[in-house]
Amino acid sequence: MNAIASAEAAPSLIASEASQHAPARTSAPQPIITLRNVSKGYGSGVTRNEVLTGINLNLREGEFLAVVGFSGSGKTTLTQLLAGLIRPDEGEIMMDGKPITGPSPQRGLVFQNYSLLPWLTVRGNIALSVDRVFRSWSRAARREHVDKFVEMVGLSHAVHRRPHELSGGMRQRVSLARTLAMKPKVLLLDEPLSALDALTRSVMQDEILKIWEEERQTCLMITNDVDEAILVADRIAPLNPGPRASLGPAFTVGLDRPRDKTELNHNERFKQLRNAVTNYLVAVRQKSRRDQSGGQTASIKRPDIRPADLGGPRRAILNSPV
Ligand SMILES: Nc1ncnc2c1ncn2[C@@H]1O[C@H](COP(=O)(O)OP(=O)(O)OP(=O)(O)O)[C@@H](O)[C@H]1O
C-alpha cells in the first residue's frame, strides 16, 4: 500500500481495528450501520463460491461512503446484505444497534437497472412507494410529496409519461426520486449510473451530489469508477478482489464541498487520491492473481506431441463417427 493509503486508512472502517487502535472521540459521528466479520457465499459443494469474507464496516451517520472494486468482486452482494435482501452466512449486520433481518423502508436501494413498473407513469411509479410508506398521510399531502421529488430530479415536465417514453437517464432519475421520496435513513446506491452514457452520467453525478448536500442522508454508493468515488464521497473503501473479498483500508477524501468536476481535474489532492486508490486496486488485484496461481508466474507448458505423419488421411479422420 502506498503512503496516502496507509496514512489515511480510516481506523473506524475496520471495526476490530477501531476497538483496538482508535482513540475515543466524542465528536465523531456514530456508525448507523455496522458489519462485523460478515461472510457470504453462494452454492454448495464443488460449486460453492465464497464471495465475501470477514467484512468489517462502520457506515457513519450522515457520511457519503463509496465502495470501489472490480467487476465480480461482490459489490452487489454487499449492497444486498446491507439492504436486507439476503442474509450473511457468518457475522452480523446491525442498524442502530439492531440486527438487519430483512428489507426496510429505512434503507432505500437504487439499482443499476431501473426496475420501474412499465404500466405506471412517472408520478405513478413514485406514488406507489410513497403511498405504501406514508399511509397515514392525506391524499393531498402524499401527492404534494411526490411532486416535490419529481421536481427535485427535474422531471416535472414528464410526470405523465410511462417508462418506455423516457430516456435511460430519465428512468434512473425516476428510480432515484422513488427511493428518495421514501425518506430512507440510509441510501444504498448500487452502481446507479453505470448503464448511462458518459454525458448523462456526469449530469446525474451532479444531481446526486446536489440532492445529498440538501438532504445529508447517510449514503453508500457502489461504483467501479474511481473519479466518481472521489467526486461524491467522504471516504472510499476499496473492495479487494474475490473470491473471499474483504474491504481494504478506507481513503479519506477531504476535498471541500460543493465539488466542481472541472476544478477537480486540476486539483493536486484529487490527482494524488486518484493515483493512490487506483494503485491500491491494481496492487491487490495482482496479489490476488498471484495467490490464485499459488505464487507461480503463469507459464504455458507445451505438450510434447509430434505429428506421426502429416500426409495421413485427414478427411477420413474428420468423417469418422464421434
Ligand atoms: N444469487 C447468486 N447466486 C449465485 N452466485 C451469485 C449470485 N449473485 C452473485 N453471484 C456470484 O457472486 C460473485 C459476486 O457477484 P456480485 O454481483 O456481487 O459482484 P459485483 O462486484 O457486483 O459485480 P459487477 O460489478 O459485475 O456487477 C460473482 O461471481 C457472481 O457470479
The ligand as a Tripos MOL2 file, in Angstrom:
@<TRIPOS>MOLECULE
LIG
   31    33     1     0     0
SMALL
NO_CHARGES

@<TRIPOS>ATOM
      1 N1        -27.6730  -15.2140   -6.4890 N.pl3     1 LIG1
      2 C1        -26.4720  -15.6740   -6.8060 C.ar      1 LIG1
      3 N2        -26.2590  -16.9940   -6.9150 N.ar      1 LIG1
      4 C2        -25.0160  -17.4840   -7.2080 C.ar      1 LIG1
      5 N3        -23.9330  -16.7070   -7.4260 N.ar      1 LIG1
      6 C3        -24.1020  -15.3870   -7.3520 C.ar      1 LIG1
      7 C4        -25.3690  -14.7910   -7.0370 C.ar      1 LIG1
      8 N4        -25.2160  -13.4420   -7.0190 N.ar      1 LIG1
      9 C5        -23.9240  -13.2150   -7.3110 C.ar      1 LIG1
     10 N5        -23.2450  -14.3640   -7.5180 N.ar      1 LIG1
     11 C6        -21.8170  -14.5050   -7.8050 C.3       1 LIG1
     12 O1        -21.1130  -13.8040   -6.8000 O.3       1 LIG1
     13 C7        -19.9860  -13.1360   -7.3460 C.3       1 LIG1
     14 C8        -20.0640  -11.6580   -6.9980 C.3       1 LIG1
     15 O2        -21.2110  -11.0930   -7.6650 O.3       1 LIG1
     16 P1        -21.6820   -9.6090   -7.4350 P.3       1 LIG1
     17 O3        -22.8090   -9.3430   -8.3780 O.co2     1 LIG1
     18 O4        -21.9160   -9.3800   -6.0040 O.co2     1 LIG1
     19 O5        -20.3770   -8.8060   -7.8920 O.3       1 LIG1
     20 P2        -20.2070   -7.2880   -8.3850 P.3       1 LIG1
     21 O6        -18.9170   -6.8250   -7.8360 O.co2     1 LIG1
     22 O7        -21.4190   -6.5050   -8.0530 O.co2     1 LIG1
     23 O8        -20.1180   -7.4810   -9.9560 O.3       1 LIG1
     24 P3        -20.4470   -6.4010  -11.1230 P.3       1 LIG1
     25 O9        -19.5810   -5.2000  -10.8580 O.co2     1 LIG1
     26 O10       -20.0280   -7.1430  -12.3690 O.co2     1 LIG1
     27 O11       -21.9160   -6.1080  -11.0650 O.co2     1 LIG1
     28 C9        -19.9980  -13.4230   -8.8500 C.3       1 LIG1
     29 O12       -19.1040  -14.4910   -9.0680 O.3       1 LIG1
     30 C10       -21.4130  -13.8450   -9.1190 C.3       1 LIG1
     31 O13       -21.4690  -14.7610  -10.1710 O.3       1 LIG1
@<TRIPOS>BOND
     1     1     2 1
     2     2     3 ar
     3     2     7 ar
     4     3     4 ar
     5     4     5 ar
     6     5     6 ar
     7     6     7 ar
     8     6    10 ar
     9     7     8 ar
    10     8     9 ar
    11     9    10 ar
    12    10    11 1
    13    11    12 1
    14    11    30 1
    15    12    13 1
    16    13    14 1
    17    13    28 1
    18    14    15 1
    19    15    16 1
    20    16    17 2
    21    16    18 1
    22    16    19 1
    23    19    20 1
    24    20    21 2
    25    20    22 1
    26    20    23 1
    27    23    24 1
    28    24    25 2
    29    24    26 1
    30    24    27 1
    31    28    29 1
    32    28    30 1
    33    30    31 1
@<TRIPOS>SUBSTRUCTURE
     1 LIG1         1 GROUP 0 **** ****
